[in-house]
Amino acid sequence: MTLEDLYRRISAGEVKDLNLVIKADVQGSVQALWDAISKLESDKVRLRLIHGSTGAITESDVMLASASNAIVIGFTIRPIPKAAELAVQEHVDIRLYTVIYEAISDVEKAMVGL
């Protein structure tokens, strides 16, 4: 699933949950990002944190996202090269941010169909 795909699938009744894997440079950033995103409200979709941890995005994160139909959000980190390749193969959307409000805005826009 991609953020661009999300609203179309919600409208079609295919998706009720938006699953997220959040990776960041420090645990405080993971918690702050999740706290901010979890406050977003929608009648059509429920946000679920599948996994949140620190460090680079790894193949394990990509496989978890693929298995749970999740989007990976990276905050001030990058995927390792093998993970980036695997994400392309598995059709996993990895979004990278350095500003927390941009991440929140993208998720909110996807939830309302912009």
SELUMDO-627931 format. One line per field, with one value per atom (N, C-alpha, C): z, y, x; residue in three letters; residue number from 1; atom name. Coordinates in steps of 0.2 Angstrom, whole numbers, plus 5000, padded with zeros to 4 digits. Layout:
<pts>
up <- [Z	...]
north <- [Y	...]
east <- [X	...]
rest <- [ALA	...]
nr <- [NUM	...]
atom <- [CA	...]
</pts>
This chain:
<pts>
up <- [5000	5000	5000	4997	4997	5000	5002	5004	4998	4992	4987	4986	4987	4986	4992	4997	5003	5003	5000	5000	4995	4990	4985	4988	4992	4995	5000	5004	5010	5007	5001	4998	4995	4993	4990	4996	5002	5008	5009	5005	5006	5012	5015	5020	5026	5032	5038	5042	5042	5046	5042	5044	5041	5046	5044	5048	5046	5052	5051	5054	5051	5054	5055	5061	5062	5064	5060	5062	5063	5068	5069	5072	5073	5075	5083	5086	5094	5096	5101	5104	5105	5107	5108	5102	5096	5090	5088	5089	5087	5091	5098	5102	5100	5099	5097	5091	5086	5079	5080	5084	5085	5088	5094	5098	5093	5089	5085	5079	5076	5071	5074	5080	5083	5085	5085	5086	5080	5074	5068	5069	5067	5067	5060	5059	5053	5055	5052	5053	5049	5044	5039	5040	5044	5044	5052	5054	5061	5060	5063	5063	5068	5066	5070	5069	5075	5075	5075	5070	5070	5073	5072	5075	5075	5080	5081	5084	5081	5084	5081	5084	5082	5077	5073	5068	5061	5057	5050	5048	5042	5040	5037	5040	5038	5034	5031	5028	5032	5038	5043	5043	5044	5044	5037	5032	5025	5025	5027	5027	5032	5038	5042	5039	5036	5032	5027	5023	5018	5020	5025	5028	5031	5034	5037	5033	5027	5023	5026	5028	5031	5027	5029	5026	5031	5029	5033	5033	5039	5040	5043	5040	5042	5044	5050	5053	5054	5050	5051	5050	5047	5045	5038	5036	5029	5029	5024	5023	5021	5024	5021	5014	5010	5003	5001	5005	5004	5005	5010	5012	5007	5004	4999	4993	4991	4985	4987	4993	4995	4995	4997	4997	4990	4985	4978	4976	4978	4976	4979	4985	4989	4989	4985	4984	4991	4995	5001	5001	5003	5003	5009	5007	5012	5012	5017	5017	5022	5019	5023	5025	5031	5033	5038	5038	5043	5047	5045	5049	5051	5057	5060	5057	5056	5054	5046	5043	5036	5036	5040	5041	5043	5048	5050	5045	5041	5036	5030	5028	5023	5025	5031	5033	5034	5036	5037	5030	5025	5018	5015	5016	5013	5016	5023	5026	5024	5021	5019	5011	5008	5001	4997	4999	4996	4992]
north <- [4994	5000	5006	5011	5018	5023	5029	5034	5037	5037	5039	5034	5028	5022	5022	5025	5024	5026	5032	5035	5031	5029	5025	5019	5016	5009	5010	5016	5017	5018	5022	5024	5017	5013	5006	5001	5003	4999	4993	4994	4989	4989	4995	4997	5000	4997	5000	5002	5000	5001	5004	5009	5011	5009	5004	5001	5005	5006	5010	5007	5007	5005	5012	5014	5020	5019	5021	5021	5028	5029	5036	5035	5041	5041	5040	5042	5041	5039	5036	5033	5039	5045	5050	5053	5052	5054	5049	5043	5038	5039	5040	5041	5048	5053	5060	5059	5056	5055	5051	5045	5041	5045	5048	5052	5057	5061	5066	5063	5057	5054	5051	5048	5044	5049	5055	5060	5062	5060	5061	5057	5060	5057	5056	5050	5049	5044	5044	5040	5033	5034	5028	5024	5027	5023	5024	5018	5018	5017	5021	5020	5015	5011	5006	5006	5006	5006	4999	4996	4989	4988	4993	4993	5000	5001	5008	5006	5008	5008	5012	5012	5017	5013	5017	5014	5015	5013	5013	5008	5009	5004	4998	4992	4986	4982	4976	4971	4968	4968	4965	4970	4976	4981	4981	4980	4980	4974	4968	4962	4962	4965	4966	4971	4976	4981	4977	4973	4969	4964	4961	4956	4959	4965	4968	4974	4974	4979	4986	4988	4994	4999	5005	5010	5011	5012	5013	5021	5024	5031	5031	5034	5035	5042	5044	5050	5051	5056	5057	5051	5046	5040	5038	5033	5031	5023	5020	5013	5011	5005	5002	5000	5000	4998	4992	4986	4980	4981	4985	4986	4990	4995	4999	4995	4990	4986	4981	4979	4974	4978	4984	4988	4989	4990	4990	4983	4978	4971	4969	4971	4970	4975	4980	4986	4989	4990	4993	5001	5005	5012	5014	5017	5020	5028	5031	5038	5041	5046	5048	5056	5057	5064	5067	5073	5077	5082	5083	5087	5084	5083	5079	5081	5088	5090	5088	5087	5085	5078	5074	5067	5067	5071	5071	5073	5078	5081	5076	5073	5068	5062	5060	5055	5057	5063	5067	5068	5070	5071	5065	5059	5053	5050	5052	5049	5053	5059	5063	5064	5061	5060	5065	5069	5074	5071]
east <- [5004	5000	5004	5002	5005	5001	5003	4999	4994	4997	4993	4987	4988	4983	4978	4980	4976	4968	4967	4960	4956	4959	4955	4953	4957	4955	4951	4951	4946	4939	4939	4933	4929	4933	4931	4929	4930	4929	4934	4940	4945	4949	4950	4955	4951	4952	4949	4955	4961	4966	4972	4976	4982	4987	4991	4996	5003	5006	5013	5018	5024	5031	5034	5036	5040	5047	5052	5059	5062	5066	5068	5075	5079	5085	5086	5081	5080	5073	5073	5066	5061	5064	5059	5056	5059	5056	5051	5052	5047	5041	5042	5036	5032	5036	5033	5029	5032	5029	5022	5023	5017	5011	5013	5008	5005	5009	5006	5001	5003	4999	4993	4994	4988	4982	4984	4978	4974	4976	4973	4966	4961	4954	4951	4948	4944	4939	4933	4928	4929	4933	4934	4940	4945	4952	4954	4957	4960	4967	4971	4979	4981	4986	4989	4996	5000	5007	5009	5012	5014	5021	5025	5032	5035	5038	5042	5049	5054	5061	5066	5072	5077	5082	5085	5090	5088	5092	5091	5085	5082	5076	5080	5078	5081	5077	5079	5075	5070	5071	5066	5060	5062	5056	5052	5055	5052	5048	5050	5046	5040	5041	5036	5030	5032	5028	5024	5028	5025	5019	5021	5017	5010	5011	5005	5002	5004	5002	5002	5008	5010	5014	5014	5019	5024	5030	5036	5037	5038	5039	5046	5051	5058	5059	5061	5062	5069	5072	5079	5084	5082	5086	5084	5088	5088	5087	5085	5085	5092	5094	5100	5099	5104	5103	5099	5100	5097	5089	5088	5081	5077	5081	5078	5076	5081	5079	5074	5073	5068	5061	5061	5055	5052	5056	5054	5051	5055	5052	5046	5045	5039	5033	5035	5030	5028	5033	5032	5034	5029	5030	5034	5040	5045	5045	5042	5042	5048	5052	5057	5056	5057	5055	5061	5062	5066	5062	5056	5052	5046	5044	5039	5032	5031	5025	5023	5029	5028	5025	5028	5025	5018	5016	5009	5005	5007	5003	5002	5007	5006	5001	5001	4997	4990	4989	4982	4979	4983	4981	4978	4982	4980	4974	4973	4967	4960	4961	4955	4955	4960	4959	4963	4967	4971	4977]
rest <- [MET	MET	MET	THR	THR	THR	LEU	LEU	LEU	GLU	GLU	GLU	ASP	ASP	ASP	LEU	LEU	LEU	TYR	TYR	TYR	ARG	ARG	ARG	ARG	ARG	ARG	ILE	ILE	ILE	SER	SER	SER	ALA	ALA	ALA	GLY	GLY	GLY	GLU	GLU	GLU	VAL	VAL	VAL	LYS	LYS	LYS	ASP	ASP	ASP	LEU	LEU	LEU	ASN	ASN	ASN	LEU	LEU	LEU	VAL	VAL	VAL	ILE	ILE	ILE	LYS	LYS	LYS	ALA	ALA	ALA	ASP	ASP	ASP	VAL	VAL	VAL	GLN	GLN	GLN	GLY	GLY	GLY	SER	SER	SER	VAL	VAL	VAL	GLN	GLN	GLN	ALA	ALA	ALA	LEU	LEU	LEU	TRP	TRP	TRP	ASP	ASP	ASP	ALA	ALA	ALA	ILE	ILE	ILE	SER	SER	SER	LYS	LYS	LYS	LEU	LEU	LEU	GLU	GLU	GLU	SER	SER	SER	ASP	ASP	ASP	LYS	LYS	LYS	VAL	VAL	VAL	ARG	ARG	ARG	LEU	LEU	LEU	ARG	ARG	ARG	LEU	LEU	LEU	ILE	ILE	ILE	HIS	HIS	HIS	GLY	GLY	GLY	SER	SER	SER	THR	THR	THR	GLY	GLY	GLY	ALA	ALA	ALA	ILE	ILE	ILE	THR	THR	THR	GLU	GLU	GLU	SER	SER	SER	ASP	ASP	ASP	VAL	VAL	VAL	MET	MET	MET	LEU	LEU	LEU	ALA	ALA	ALA	SER	SER	SER	ALA	ALA	ALA	SER	SER	SER	ASN	ASN	ASN	ALA	ALA	ALA	ILE	ILE	ILE	VAL	VAL	VAL	ILE	ILE	ILE	GLY	GLY	GLY	PHE	PHE	PHE	THR	THR	THR	ILE	ILE	ILE	ARG	ARG	ARG	PRO	PRO	PRO	ILE	ILE	ILE	PRO	PRO	PRO	LYS	LYS	LYS	ALA	ALA	ALA	ALA	ALA	ALA	GLU	GLU	GLU	LEU	LEU	LEU	ALA	ALA	ALA	VAL	VAL	VAL	GLN	GLN	GLN	GLU	GLU	GLU	HIS	HIS	HIS	VAL	VAL	VAL	ASP	ASP	ASP	ILE	ILE	ILE	ARG	ARG	ARG	LEU	LEU	LEU	TYR	TYR	TYR	THR	THR	THR	VAL	VAL	VAL	ILE	ILE	ILE	TYR	TYR	TYR	GLU	GLU	GLU	ALA	ALA	ALA	ILE	ILE	ILE	SER	SER	SER	ASP	ASP	ASP	VAL	VAL	VAL	GLU	GLU	GLU	LYS	LYS	LYS	ALA	ALA	ALA	MET	MET	MET	VAL	VAL	VAL	GLY	GLY	GLY	LEU	LEU	LEU]
nr <- [1	1	1	2	2	2	3	3	3	4	4	4	5	5	5	6	6	6	7	7	7	8	8	8	9	9	9	10	10	10	11	11	11	12	12	12	13	13	13	14	14	14	15	15	15	16	16	16	17	17	17	18	18	18	19	19	19	20	20	20	21	21	21	22	22	22	23	23	23	24	24	24	25	25	25	26	26	26	27	27	27	28	28	28	29	29	29	30	30	30	31	31	31	32	32	32	33	33	33	34	34	34	35	35	35	36	36	36	37	37	37	38	38	38	39	39	39	40	40	40	41	41	41	42	42	42	43	43	43	44	44	44	45	45	45	46	46	46	47	47	47	48	48	48	49	49	49	50	50	50	51	51	51	52	52	52	53	53	53	54	54	54	55	55	55	56	56	56	57	57	57	58	58	58	59	59	59	60	60	60	61	61	61	62	62	62	63	63	63	64	64	64	65	65	65	66	66	66	67	67	67	68	68	68	69	69	69	70	70	70	71	71	71	72	72	72	73	73	73	74	74	74	75	75	75	76	76	76	77	77	77	78	78	78	79	79	79	80	80	80	81	81	81	82	82	82	83	83	83	84	84	84	85	85	85	86	86	86	87	87	87	88	88	88	89	89	89	90	90	90	91	91	91	92	92	92	93	93	93	94	94	94	95	95	95	96	96	96	97	97	97	98	98	98	99	99	99	100	100	100	101	101	101	102	102	102	103	103	103	104	104	104	105	105	105	106	106	106	107	107	107	108	108	108	109	109	109	110	110	110	111	111	111	112	112	112	113	113	113	114	114	114]
atom <- [N	CA	C	N	CA	C	N	CA	C	N	CA	C	N	CA	C	N	CA	C	N	CA	C	N	CA	C	N	CA	C	N	CA	C	N	CA	C	N	CA	C	N	CA	C	N	CA	C	N	CA	C	N	CA	C	N	CA	C	N	CA	C	N	CA	C	N	CA	C	N	CA	C	N	CA	C	N	CA	C	N	CA	C	N	CA	C	N	CA	C	N	CA	C	N	CA	C	N	CA	C	N	CA	C	N	CA	C	N	CA	C	N	CA	C	N	CA	C	N	CA	C	N	CA	C	N	CA	C	N	CA	C	N	CA	C	N	CA	C	N	CA	C	N	CA	C	N	CA	C	N	CA	C	N	CA	C	N	CA	C	N	CA	C	N	CA	C	N	CA	C	N	CA	C	N	CA	C	N	CA	C	N	CA	C	N	CA	C	N	CA	C	N	CA	C	N	CA	C	N	CA	C	N	CA	C	N	CA	C	N	CA	C	N	CA	C	N	CA	C	N	CA	C	N	CA	C	N	CA	C	N	CA	C	N	CA	C	N	CA	C	N	CA	C	N	CA	C	N	CA	C	N	CA	C	N	CA	C	N	CA	C	N	CA	C	N	CA	C	N	CA	C	N	CA	C	N	CA	C	N	CA	C	N	CA	C	N	CA	C	N	CA	C	N	CA	C	N	CA	C	N	CA	C	N	CA	C	N	CA	C	N	CA	C	N	CA	C	N	CA	C	N	CA	C	N	CA	C	N	CA	C	N	CA	C	N	CA	C	N	CA	C	N	CA	C	N	CA	C	N	CA	C	N	CA	C	N	CA	C	N	CA	C	N	CA	C	N	CA	C	N	CA	C	N	CA	C	N	CA	C	N	CA	C	N	CA	C	N	CA	C	N	CA	C	N	CA	C]
</pts>
